[in-house]
Amino acid sequence: MKWFGPVGWPLPMCEMDFRVGGAERALYRFKANTPFPGQTFTNEGVFLDIIAERRIVIGSAMAMGDNRFSASLVTIEFVPDGAGTKLTCTHHGSFFEGAD
């Protein structure tokens, strides 16, 4: 759950089924001292490709309340680099008109 948001943020739902076709879901609730107190924020995705130690691809969409405002395709690649690993993250995003 540490990966999904700031410490202390309400996170009523967080699920991950890490396999091709599996879902990733998180639901946040904005705190009282934010611009959107009480509003929900959701992220829902599906794992499209997983190759162990090489690549993860996930497609996802985000919404605030019932208003979907973006969709994305994220590719994370891992390449051996000496004693470590080089990680490349490519994020393609679409942001919908009127979503702000």
Secondary structure, 3 states (H helix, E strand, C coil): CHHHCCCCCCCCEEEECCCCCCEEEEEEECCCCCCCCCCEEEEEEEEEEEECCCEEEEEEEEEECCEEEEEEEEEEEEEEECCEEEEEEEEEEEECCCCC
